[in-house]
Amino acid sequence: MSHSIDYTSPSAQFAFNLNNSPLFIKDQQNYINIMGVQQLNTLQNTSLLDIFLSSGNVVEPHYHQNAAELVYCICGAAVVSMLNPFTKEILNFSITPGKVANVPQGWWHYETAMEDNTHLLAIFDADTPEVILGSDILHFTPANVMAHTYCMDEKMWEKTTAPVQPSTYIGPYAGCENSQMMPYQQHNYHQSYQPYPYYY
């Protein structure tokens, strides 16, 4: 949403140190910095996340209801995955330095680091991207609603989702004992999605 800027005002900001703006920190190798209009008040219709990941770490499944996202690989390697809601396919795009992947507004997606020292820049066409995180959906949707809607055992759903921490951002959790093989060591980069009855 655009806003009026007085470029003559002494409070107009034209530069910013992104290193001083953490959104989420898992550890020294896995963290996300943010810059939007709250950090740099002359921004209009643009913002970004500066993402640092080590191998096997995942920016959790999520979607941005108000912005498209362009993911640019600065160093390392990652797979950007998204659910195409029109074809019901999971699309996986391997990106290395200089390559980009575009995630349309509102599409469910996630990024997986394939190498240590992976550095991604996520650029948005909104001055403050909004986000709905998968961990928040799993944690806050009442178990009885999920069980009833999808014909599941409520106790089993509660047990399965009990470890989910809201606002995970980068998974797996530190100290996770149940981490499986990295998602792309066993699958092709372009696989079909089967349609099962399924702030900052």
N, C-alpha and C positions, 0 to 999 in steps of 0.2 A: 504494500500500500504506500503510495507516494506521499511525501509530506513537503511542506514549503520550507525552504532553507534560506536563511539570511546570511549570505556569504560575507557580508561586511561586519557581522557580529564578532566581538572578541571571543565568544564562546564557540565559534565554528571550528571544528576539528578537521584537519586534513592529513594527519599522520597518526599511526598507532603501532604499538609494539605488541604483536600477537602472542609473544612468549609470556606476557603478563596476564593472559586471559584464559585460564583453564576452564573447560566445560566439564571434563571427566578425567580422572587419573586412576588407572588400575595399578601401574607401577612405573618405573623409570623408562621402560621400553614401550609401554602401551598407554597412550593418553591422547586426548583431543583438546585442542584450543579452539576458541570461537571468536569470530568478529562479525558483529552486526551493527545496526544503527545505535544500539545501546552503548557500544564501545567507540564508534566513530560516527558522530552525528551528522556528517555530510553525506553519508551513504544514501543512495536511492536505488531500490530494486536490485540490490546485490548484497551478498553476505557470503561468508565462507567458514569452513571447518578445516583446521590443520590437523591431520590425523597421522599418528605414529603407531606402528604395530610391529610386533615380532611374529615369527612364523607360527601359523596355526591359530592366531587370534582373530576374532571375528567382530566387526561392528554389527551388533545384533540386528535381526530382522526388524524392520520399521518402515514407516512411510511418512512423507511430508504432504500434508493436506493442502498447503498453500504455495508450494514451490517445486519446480523441476530441479534436478541436481546433476551437475557435470562433475564426474570424478576423474581427476588428472593424477597420473602416477609420476612422482618426482624421482623416487629411487625405490629399489626393491622390486617386488612383484605381488600382484593381488588378483583375485577373481571377484568381479562385480556381478552379482546375481540378482535377477529380478523376475517377478511373476508378471507375465504379459496377461492382463485381465481379459483381453479380447481373444487370444488363441489358447488360453489356459496352459501355457508352457512356461517352464522355468528356463530363462535365458542366462547363460554364464559367459562372461567376457573376461579373458585374461588380459591384464594390462601391465605393461612394463614401462620404464622411463620414456616419457614423451607421448604415451598413448592415453586415450580417454574413453570413458563409457558414459552415455547419457541415460539418466533415469527420469522418465516423464513424471509429471506431478501426480501424486497420489498412488504411485505404484509401490507395491511391497518389494523390499530389496534389502540386501546385506552385502558386506565386503569381507573377504577372507584374505589374510596375508599369507603368501606362499613362501616368503623369505624373511629372515631377520632384517631389521633396519628398513622396513618398508615405510615410505612416507607418501601420503596421499593428500591432495588438496580437493575438497568438495566445495564447489561453487554453486550458489543458489540465486534464482531470479526473484528474490524477495529480500527486503532489508532485515527481516527476522524470520528465518524458516521455522515453521511449527513442526512438531514431530509427535507421532504416536508410536511408542515402543512396544515390541512384541512382549517383552517381560511385563510391562504394565497391563497389557491385555490379559495375559495368563494369570497374573497375580490378583488383579482387581475384579475380574468377571466372576460373579458368584458361581461356586461349584455346582449348585443345584440347577442353575440356568444352563451351563454347559452339558451336564448330564442329561437333563430333560431334552434339550434341543437336539443333541447328537446321539441319543439313545445309549448313554454310557453309564457305567457304574459310578455313582457319585464319590464313594469312598476311594475307588481306584484313581479317579481324576484328582482328588485331593492329595493322595499319596504321590502321584506322579508329578504334580506341579508344586508340591511343598518346597522343594529346593529353589524355586525361581525367586530371585531377588528383584524387586521393582527397580526400574531405571538402571539396568545392567550396563548398557552402552557397549562395553567391550567384554566378550566372553571367550573362553570359559572363565568362571570365577577363579581368583587366585586360590590355589590349594585344592582345586577340583579333583577328586579322585576318580570320577566317572567319565572323564573326557575320552571320547571315542577317537578313531582315526580321523585325520583332517578330511573334511567333506569332499575334497576333490582328488584324493588319492585313489578313489575307487570308482569315480564316475566320469563320463565324458563331459566336456565343457558345455555342450548344448544338449539338454535332455528334455524329454516331454513331461509335462505335468499332467497327471491323471486326475480328472475332475471327480473326486470322490464326494459322496453326500457329505459332504465334508463340513517444555518451555525451557526449550533451551533456557 
